[in-house]
Amino acid sequence: MAFGAAASLTNALSSPYVAPGRGIDGTVWASCAKVLSLLLDAGWAWAALAVAMGFLAGAVGRGALSGATALIAATSAYYTVDVLGWGAGTDAVDWLVAGVPLGLLLGMVGAAARRPGVVGLVAALTVPVGAAVQMLLLPPRPYPRVTATVVVAEVAVWAGCALGAGWAVHRFWAGRARYAGGVTR
């Protein structure tokens, strides 16, 4: 729930068109809110939430339920804060309907990321690769020109992609080395 509420709040703080953002418009806080808004509003970030919950849940079935529950809770919190906080319109039903099957699938991916071998590697690469693809096809550029906040957000995403992919590959090779040495979990 905190993820969805934080995404809604950073959107409001980063916009001079709603009350929360009007008070900080033009300050460093507005720039920080804009960077966070660009990061938290990305599809890959919401997917990462479901994958992370699936990873933490462990087993595939629990992972699926955890992923779906996380997306439902975050979406509900997002739109609750939007409506109660600044009277924004809502398309919550659409996102709740989409969140169930996507959350189930992404939660299973997160649980599979715990597995050793190629299956675990592919599952662990889902979020970094998804974020990279979104950056290439739909970069976070809400303005006609590139701003410092956009550059900071893009650098953060690319760094996260590199770190996430590096972690996945390291886990894969460490698991293979353990297996080759006769040590199993």
Backbone bond lengths (Angstrom), bond angles and torsions (degrees), N, CA, C in turn:
res aa  C-N    CA-C-N  psi(-1)  N-CA   C-N-CA  omega(-1)  CA-C   N-CA-C  phi
1 M - - - 1.442 - - 1.521 110.89 -
2 A 1.335 116.04 -37.32 1.461 119.69 -178.51 1.524 110.97 -61.04
3 F 1.329 117.09 -36.19 1.464 120.79 179.88 1.526 110.64 -60.43
4 G 1.313 116.77 -49.43 1.462 120.83 -179.36 1.516 112.39 -64.49
5 A 1.328 116.93 -42.79 1.463 120.36 178.73 1.525 110.39 -64.57
6 A 1.332 117.03 -40.65 1.469 120.78 178.65 1.524 111.06 -64.89
7 A 1.326 117.38 -39.89 1.466 120.63 178.44 1.524 110.55 -62.87
8 S 1.311 117.23 -44.29 1.465 121.06 179.37 1.526 110.90 -64.81
9 L 1.318 116.48 -44.34 1.462 120.75 -178.68 1.529 111.53 -64.59
10 T 1.332 117.47 -43.67 1.469 118.70 179.71 1.525 111.04 -66.82
11 N 1.322 117.50 -33.47 1.469 119.60 174.73 1.526 110.39 -61.02
12 A 1.324 116.14 -45.43 1.465 120.21 -178.58 1.528 111.33 -67.18
13 L 1.323 116.53 -41.68 1.463 119.77 -179.66 1.526 112.28 -67.53
14 S 1.320 116.73 -27.69 1.465 119.96 -177.62 1.524 112.94 -85.73
15 S 1.321 117.57 -5.82 1.468 121.17 -176.57 1.531 111.31 -109.69
16 P 1.319 117.52 125.42 1.466 119.37 176.87 1.531 112.74 -76.21
17 Y 1.331 117.60 0.14 1.461 121.67 -175.73 1.521 113.64 -93.32
18 V 1.328 117.71 -6.30 1.464 120.88 176.01 1.527 108.37 -123.82
19 A 1.320 116.34 158.12 1.464 121.73 -172.50 1.534 114.21 -52.51
20 P 1.321 120.44 -48.62 1.466 118.14 -177.54 1.533 113.26 -59.88
21 G 1.310 117.42 -36.73 1.455 120.73 -178.17 1.512 114.23 -80.26
22 R 1.326 116.78 -25.57 1.471 120.16 -179.60 1.522 111.58 -61.42
23 G 1.310 116.02 -37.71 1.461 120.16 -176.28 1.518 114.36 -69.08
24 I 1.320 117.62 -22.92 1.469 119.71 -177.91 1.522 112.53 -116.57
25 D 1.311 117.44 6.66 1.467 121.41 -177.75 1.531 111.00 -53.79
26 G 1.318 115.65 132.04 1.458 121.20 177.85 1.516 114.87 85.45
27 T 1.328 118.07 -0.17 1.469 120.79 179.99 1.524 110.33 -99.63
28 V 1.322 114.64 171.11 1.459 119.56 176.67 1.529 110.41 -63.78
29 W 1.334 116.80 -29.24 1.468 120.69 179.31 1.518 111.00 -66.34
30 A 1.318 116.88 -36.67 1.468 120.39 176.86 1.521 110.40 -65.61
31 S 1.329 116.66 -38.73 1.469 120.39 177.52 1.524 110.98 -65.37
32 C 1.337 116.46 -42.81 1.472 119.90 177.47 1.527 110.50 -62.56
33 A 1.322 116.18 -42.40 1.468 120.06 178.57 1.520 110.42 -62.89
34 K 1.334 117.67 -36.99 1.463 120.88 -179.81 1.520 110.37 -65.79
35 V 1.340 117.26 -43.16 1.469 120.32 178.00 1.523 109.56 -60.44
36 L 1.332 116.60 -48.83 1.470 120.10 179.43 1.521 111.33 -62.03
37 S 1.317 116.89 -38.64 1.460 120.65 178.58 1.526 111.09 -62.84
38 L 1.326 116.68 -43.44 1.467 120.19 178.85 1.525 111.37 -63.52
39 L 1.332 116.49 -34.31 1.468 120.14 179.92 1.527 111.73 -76.98
40 L 1.328 117.27 -47.02 1.467 120.67 -175.17 1.520 113.54 -75.99
41 D 1.313 117.38 -20.52 1.461 120.14 -178.89 1.524 113.04 -88.88
42 A 1.305 117.47 -3.56 1.466 121.05 -177.98 1.526 110.35 -76.94
43 G 1.311 115.76 144.52 1.462 120.76 178.77 1.513 112.71 -58.85
44 W 1.336 116.39 -38.52 1.467 119.33 -179.36 1.526 110.96 -63.69
45 A 1.340 118.34 -31.81 1.463 120.58 -179.75 1.528 110.65 -67.99
46 W 1.332 116.01 -40.53 1.463 119.77 177.13 1.528 110.18 -68.01
47 A 1.317 116.87 -38.19 1.467 120.41 175.79 1.523 110.01 -63.61
48 A 1.331 116.58 -40.46 1.466 120.64 179.51 1.526 111.24 -61.88
49 L 1.329 117.01 -35.28 1.465 120.49 176.93 1.526 110.39 -59.34
50 A 1.323 117.01 -49.07 1.469 120.73 -179.31 1.525 111.31 -66.10
51 V 1.325 117.29 -40.20 1.469 120.97 178.72 1.525 109.89 -64.60
52 A 1.322 117.46 -44.05 1.468 120.81 179.81 1.529 111.38 -62.02
53 M 1.321 117.17 -41.49 1.464 119.84 179.07 1.526 110.74 -66.36
54 G 1.324 117.02 -37.96 1.459 120.48 175.79 1.515 111.58 -64.84
55 F 1.319 116.55 -40.23 1.465 121.50 178.13 1.528 110.08 -62.05
56 L 1.329 116.15 -45.79 1.464 120.14 -179.52 1.525 112.13 -67.07
57 A 1.324 117.29 -31.39 1.467 120.88 -178.96 1.517 111.98 -70.13
58 G 1.319 117.07 -32.10 1.463 120.56 176.83 1.505 114.65 95.38
59 A 1.310 117.63 -85.22 1.464 121.74 -175.76 1.525 110.72 -70.39
60 V 1.316 116.28 154.25 1.463 121.63 -174.66 1.532 111.90 -60.89
61 G 1.313 118.30 -45.59 1.468 121.02 -179.66 1.519 112.14 -63.12
62 R 1.327 115.88 -47.45 1.470 119.75 177.36 1.521 110.65 -65.09
63 G 1.331 116.25 -36.24 1.464 120.37 178.11 1.511 111.79 -62.17
64 A 1.331 116.09 -43.08 1.466 120.44 179.16 1.525 110.52 -61.35
65 L 1.327 116.26 -48.10 1.466 119.70 179.71 1.523 111.74 -64.43
66 S 1.322 116.65 -39.06 1.465 120.25 179.14 1.522 111.45 -65.18
67 G 1.330 116.75 -41.68 1.462 120.36 178.92 1.514 111.96 -62.83
68 A 1.332 116.25 -46.16 1.469 119.96 179.86 1.524 111.02 -66.18
69 T 1.320 116.57 -43.06 1.463 120.43 179.70 1.525 110.92 -62.11
70 A 1.325 116.63 -41.43 1.468 120.42 179.74 1.522 111.26 -62.20
71 L 1.332 117.04 -44.24 1.465 119.31 -179.96 1.527 111.81 -68.45
72 I 1.325 117.09 -38.09 1.467 120.03 177.75 1.530 110.11 -64.37
73 A 1.332 116.81 -46.09 1.468 120.45 -179.66 1.527 111.36 -64.94
74 A 1.326 117.24 -43.87 1.466 120.46 -179.16 1.524 111.30 -66.17
75 T 1.326 116.77 -41.26 1.467 120.43 178.86 1.524 110.39 -65.18
76 S 1.317 116.51 -43.12 1.470 120.29 178.43 1.524 110.81 -61.68
77 A 1.322 116.84 -44.29 1.466 120.45 179.08 1.526 111.01 -64.69
78 Y 1.316 116.92 -41.95 1.468 121.51 179.94 1.528 110.94 -56.86
79 Y 1.320 115.69 -51.67 1.463 118.83 -176.32 1.520 112.62 -75.70
80 T 1.322 117.95 -27.65 1.465 120.14 174.74 1.526 109.72 -64.81
81 V 1.326 116.77 -46.76 1.467 120.49 178.17 1.527 110.20 -63.76
82 D 1.330 117.21 -42.01 1.473 120.75 178.15 1.530 111.80 -57.95
83 V 1.321 116.70 -48.19 1.467 120.84 -175.66 1.525 111.14 -73.33
84 L 1.328 117.53 -49.69 1.462 120.35 -176.74 1.523 112.33 -74.59
85 G 1.311 116.64 -33.58 1.460 120.24 -176.13 1.505 114.66 -76.44
86 W 1.320 117.54 -43.09 1.469 119.66 -175.71 1.512 113.38 -144.98
87 G 1.314 116.97 20.36 1.457 121.11 172.24 1.513 115.02 62.58
88 A 1.308 116.54 28.46 1.464 120.47 -179.57 1.521 110.11 -71.66
89 G 1.311 115.98 150.72 1.462 121.03 174.66 1.519 109.92 -68.11
90 T 1.306 115.89 169.82 1.460 117.97 -174.71 1.523 112.36 -139.94
91 D 1.308 114.36 143.21 1.467 121.90 168.54 1.530 107.92 -125.06
92 A 1.336 113.62 39.61 1.460 121.30 -175.51 1.520 112.67 -59.09
93 V 1.308 117.57 -40.17 1.465 120.04 -176.32 1.523 110.30 -60.17
94 D 1.323 116.96 -44.01 1.469 120.07 178.97 1.524 111.10 -58.19
95 W 1.340 115.96 -46.40 1.460 119.40 -177.53 1.528 112.05 -72.92
96 L 1.319 118.08 -31.44 1.465 119.89 175.74 1.527 110.34 -67.04
97 V 1.327 116.54 -41.55 1.470 120.54 178.25 1.526 110.05 -63.69
98 A 1.314 117.60 -41.69 1.470 120.89 178.82 1.523 111.24 -71.20
99 G 1.328 116.69 -32.52 1.458 120.83 -176.16 1.512 114.63 -66.77
100 V 1.315 117.56 -28.62 1.471 119.49 -178.13 1.529 111.42 -66.85
101 P 1.330 120.03 -59.44 1.470 117.79 -179.41 1.529 112.81 -66.21
102 L 1.335 116.85 -37.91 1.466 118.68 178.91 1.525 110.96 -66.38
103 G 1.325 116.54 -40.55 1.462 120.42 177.96 1.517 112.42 -63.69
104 L 1.337 116.41 -40.73 1.470 120.01 177.14 1.524 110.48 -60.68
105 L 1.317 115.90 -48.48 1.466 120.92 -178.68 1.530 111.71 -64.83
106 L 1.322 116.64 -48.32 1.464 119.98 -177.98 1.528 111.93 -68.56
107 G 1.322 117.39 -32.93 1.461 120.12 174.81 1.522 111.51 -64.34
108 M 1.338 116.56 -39.18 1.472 120.08 175.80 1.523 110.42 -64.86
109 V 1.323 116.70 -38.75 1.468 120.56 177.16 1.526 109.66 -60.95
110 G 1.325 116.59 -43.95 1.463 120.31 178.41 1.515 112.36 -60.87
111 A 1.321 116.80 -43.18 1.466 120.08 177.67 1.522 110.62 -64.60
112 A 1.324 117.04 -38.89 1.469 121.09 179.39 1.522 111.73 -67.70
113 A 1.326 117.54 -24.46 1.466 120.64 179.59 1.522 111.98 -64.35
114 R 1.323 117.42 -18.77 1.466 121.19 177.15 1.526 112.21 -75.40
115 R 1.326 116.00 -19.80 1.462 119.83 -174.98 1.519 111.02 -72.50
116 P 1.316 116.41 147.33 1.464 118.90 174.46 1.527 109.84 -77.77
117 G 1.289 116.79 166.80 1.457 121.32 174.88 1.514 113.48 86.64
118 V 1.319 113.68 -166.50 1.463 121.22 -174.25 1.529 111.50 -65.06
119 V 1.322 117.78 -37.47 1.470 120.46 179.75 1.526 109.97 -60.33
120 G 1.313 116.90 -47.02 1.460 120.88 178.27 1.516 112.39 -63.83
121 L 1.332 116.38 -38.93 1.467 120.56 178.79 1.524 110.98 -63.09
122 V 1.318 116.62 -49.41 1.470 120.35 -179.08 1.529 110.18 -61.95
123 A 1.319 116.77 -42.94 1.467 120.04 179.27 1.529 110.86 -63.92
124 A 1.325 116.79 -42.53 1.464 120.31 -179.25 1.528 112.44 -68.54
125 L 1.317 117.05 -24.19 1.470 120.73 178.70 1.527 112.99 -84.84
126 T 1.329 117.44 -6.67 1.465 120.87 -175.82 1.526 112.62 -57.15
127 V 1.315 117.72 -50.19 1.468 119.82 -177.30 1.529 111.88 -70.82
128 P 1.342 120.13 -48.32 1.470 117.49 178.85 1.527 113.32 -60.18
129 V 1.324 116.95 -41.40 1.468 119.69 179.25 1.533 110.15 -68.93
130 G 1.324 116.84 -41.59 1.465 119.96 177.43 1.522 112.12 -61.01
131 A 1.328 116.66 -41.24 1.467 120.11 177.92 1.523 110.90 -65.01
132 A 1.328 116.79 -40.94 1.469 120.26 178.87 1.527 110.98 -64.28
133 V 1.315 116.47 -42.76 1.472 119.86 178.95 1.528 110.11 -63.25
134 Q 1.332 117.11 -43.95 1.462 119.20 178.54 1.527 110.64 -63.23
135 M 1.326 117.77 -38.29 1.467 120.37 178.63 1.526 111.36 -63.53
136 L 1.316 116.57 -35.04 1.462 119.88 179.98 1.528 112.22 -76.72
137 L 1.327 116.36 -41.45 1.465 120.28 -175.32 1.529 113.82 -89.42
138 L 1.328 116.56 -35.73 1.469 121.49 -178.32 1.526 110.11 -134.65
139 P 1.320 118.33 67.75 1.469 119.04 -178.03 1.528 110.69 -63.48
140 P 1.339 116.62 151.81 1.469 120.25 -177.20 1.527 111.40 -77.15
141 R 1.301 116.02 75.28 1.473 119.61 -177.93 1.524 109.79 -124.92
142 P 1.337 115.79 83.48 1.458 119.15 -177.87 1.526 113.76 -77.63
143 Y 1.311 117.01 -6.67 1.464 120.62 -176.91 1.521 109.98 -111.43
144 P 1.340 117.33 158.64 1.470 119.88 177.13 1.530 112.08 -65.36
145 R 1.315 116.16 -24.96 1.465 119.21 178.99 1.527 109.48 -120.61
146 V 1.312 115.40 157.96 1.463 120.33 178.93 1.526 108.27 -78.45
147 T 1.329 115.72 130.81 1.463 121.25 179.07 1.522 109.75 -112.43
148 A 1.322 116.01 169.11 1.464 120.89 179.19 1.527 111.14 -61.12
149 T 1.324 117.41 -38.09 1.465 119.46 -179.68 1.526 111.25 -65.24
150 V 1.316 116.39 -37.34 1.468 120.07 177.94 1.526 109.93 -66.26
151 V 1.322 117.02 -42.52 1.467 120.73 179.63 1.527 110.29 -63.12
152 V 1.329 117.37 -44.07 1.469 120.60 178.54 1.527 110.17 -60.54
153 A 1.324 117.35 -44.99 1.468 120.78 179.32 1.522 110.92 -62.56
154 E 1.331 117.25 -44.09 1.464 120.11 -179.41 1.525 111.69 -65.26
155 V 1.329 117.43 -41.26 1.471 120.49 177.75 1.528 109.82 -62.95
156 A 1.325 117.08 -41.45 1.468 120.46 178.82 1.526 111.09 -62.12
157 V 1.321 117.00 -41.85 1.469 119.96 -179.87 1.522 110.38 -66.65
158 W 1.327 117.72 -46.85 1.473 119.75 -179.47 1.526 111.20 -63.68
159 A 1.336 117.23 -37.79 1.467 119.99 176.33 1.526 110.17 -64.47
160 G 1.329 116.66 -42.34 1.462 120.34 176.87 1.517 112.46 -62.76
161 C 1.328 116.75 -38.82 1.472 120.98 176.84 1.525 110.03 -60.91
162 A 1.329 116.04 -46.60 1.464 120.35 -178.99 1.526 111.14 -64.53
163 L 1.326 117.08 -44.68 1.468 120.18 179.36 1.527 111.62 -65.21
164 G 1.329 116.89 -43.40 1.465 120.40 179.17 1.515 112.42 -63.40
165 A 1.322 116.69 -44.21 1.467 120.29 178.48 1.524 110.25 -66.70
166 G 1.329 116.48 -40.11 1.468 119.87 177.99 1.520 111.82 -62.04
167 W 1.338 116.45 -41.74 1.464 120.56 177.90 1.528 110.47 -62.28
168 A 1.328 116.70 -44.06 1.469 121.06 -178.99 1.525 111.10 -62.87
169 V 1.313 116.71 -45.65 1.471 120.62 -179.26 1.529 110.28 -67.20
170 H 1.329 117.01 -40.44 1.472 120.14 177.76 1.530 110.82 -60.50
171 R 1.326 117.01 -46.00 1.471 120.28 178.68 1.524 111.21 -60.69
172 F 1.343 115.95 -40.32 1.460 120.88 179.60 1.528 110.37 -61.55
173 W 1.324 117.70 -51.07 1.468 120.67 -177.68 1.524 111.87 -69.45
174 A 1.321 117.97 -35.29 1.462 120.27 176.85 1.527 110.39 -64.74
175 G 1.323 116.79 -39.12 1.464 120.96 177.29 1.510 112.05 -65.84
176 R 1.322 117.13 -39.24 1.469 121.08 178.24 1.523 110.57 -66.99
177 A 1.323 116.61 -39.28 1.465 120.13 179.49 1.524 110.41 -65.99
178 R 1.328 116.87 -40.45 1.467 120.45 177.53 1.520 110.27 -62.88
179 Y 1.335 116.21 -43.79 1.457 120.97 -178.93 1.526 110.43 -65.83
180 A 1.320 117.15 -41.96 1.467 121.18 -179.44 1.521 111.10 -65.34
181 G 1.321 116.84 -30.06 1.459 120.92 179.91 1.515 112.91 -83.80
182 G 1.309 118.47 0.87 1.454 121.99 178.38 1.515 113.81 86.79
183 V 1.311 117.74 3.12 1.452 121.09 179.53 1.521 108.39 -94.60
184 T 1.306 116.69 127.97 1.466 120.77 177.44 1.511 108.64 -118.99
185 R 1.301 115.54 164.71 1.474 119.83 -179.37 1.483 111.72 -77.71
